[in-house]
Amino acid sequence: MRYIPPISEIMSKNIIALNRDDDLETAEILFKRHKIRHIPVVNGEIIIGMLSYSDLLRISFADAVFDNEEEVDTLVYNMFTIDQVMVKNVVTVSPTATVKDVAKILSEKEFHALPVVEDGSLVGIVTTTDLLKYLLKQL
């Protein structure tokens, strides 16, 4: 029988997270600085939402229209809070979920990232990129 590892073996454990009181400019800085596309939103260690870079792009529709992109982003970002933009009913997985379990959820739900939660606390995040890297190592 083939070994299918738990997601804890491939998930990202160095979590970049936001609080609901952070602003969207801070979120954009984190997305760009860390070259990531998904950030869990937490209250302490409890996940309360998920913000994706595409969520920011969706609300900053004016980027393609105006020359002064930074001013427009600032204006648009000040109109919304993280709480208003984040996804609230987040699907999570346990660190013991298998790579296969996670791949199935990501493919069926068309998600690109899942927070990994143990005993109610956020312990990691697994993305489609993590899964692809794992699969490449297997070949």
Secondary structure as UniProt FT lines:
FT   HELIX           7..9
FT   STRAND          18..19
FT   TURN            20..21
FT   HELIX           24..34
FT   STRAND          38..43
FT   TURN            44..45
FT   STRAND          46..52
FT   HELIX           53..59
FT   HELIX           61..64
FT   HELIX           69..77
FT   TURN            78..79
FT   HELIX           82..85
FT   TURN            95..96
FT   HELIX           99..109
FT   STRAND          113..118
FT   TURN            119..120
FT   STRAND          121..127
FT   HELIX           128..138
//
